[in-house]
Amino acid sequence: MSTGWSLYIDALVVLCLAGCAWLLWVNRTAPIDKVGKGEPLEADHDGIRELNNPLPAWWTWLFVLTIVYAVIYLAFYPGMGSYAGLLGWTSQGQHEAEVQAANARYGPIFASYAAQPIPALLNEHRAVEIGSRLFLNHCATCHGSDARGSKGYPNLTDDDWLYGGAPETIVTTITNGRMGNMPPMGVAVGGDAQVKALAQYVLSLSGRDHDDALAKQAAGTFATLCAVCHTKEGTGNPVVGAPNLTDDIWLHGGRVADIEAQIHTGRISQMPAHGNLLSKEKIHLLATYVYSLSNEPQAAGGNR
């Protein structure tokens, strides 16, 4: 903070405190013309008459104490421009101290869970519960508190995974994030008529009602332009996050108009990386919770 701004804030603080003291003094001593002590004033508020009485002593001293408290507070804590206060307190310092204390207390717990594979942790109710709290804090904004997602945000409770649902893949997704890119194909396929035909072909892949003639017309276009990501069968490719078009699960909407818009204008989606926000141990527990949403705990001594 520059010296000028610091002095400006100092002046404002001093003026505010002095103004409070002046306001108290004036209202205790200023006479009211032609109205004796204890007599009603002219003002009438909904039948309530105000009497010309001095401020109660308890109220006056409480006001004085607030001013004294403010002076003492400003001596010990920052509040006067660049002055740091006698205690040297900062919000950042307090946050770091609380983080260190939390890490010292909970770090061993996280480390013990991180040493176990995610499938095994499904039997650890406490581990899954900690993961659920991490999910609510960091993921529920997009995926919902029930993890069922919404339009544009994947449902994490089913078995449909854009990039794969193996434990290590979920950890990678949370840590590094994902960037999905469906390129606009309106021009490449030959215009609006071909976009409509291609949408009918996409509908046919999941067995939905469709125009069979238009679908057959677009089969070659799909094989040439779309199969490279979605495969020629339309089953998708988790390596690039290309969705499976045969399961009738639609991330961005399954209406004909939604499919046509997706083909025509494309779509860019981003899952933000959390590796810089959460430790590896916390990501391990968060991935455990996400994995638990679509997987049952293993039986003791058994294989899934």
Buried (B, 14 or more C-beta within 10 A) or exposed (E): EEEEEBEEBBEEBEEEBEEBEEEBEEEEEEEEEEEEEEEEEEEEEEEEEEEEEEEEEEEBEEBEEEBEEBEEEBEEBBBBBEBEBEEEEEEEEEEEEEEEEEEEEEEEBBEEBBEBEBBEBBEBEEBBEBBBEBBEEBBEEEBBEEBBBEEEBBBBBBEBBBBEBBBEBBBBBBBEEBEBEBEEBBEBBBEEEBBBBBBBBBBBBBEEEBBEEBBEBBBEBBEEBBBEBBBEEBBBBBEEBBBBBBBEBBBBEBEBEBBBBBBBEEBEBEBEBBBEEBBEBBBBBBBBBBBBBBBEBEEEEEEE
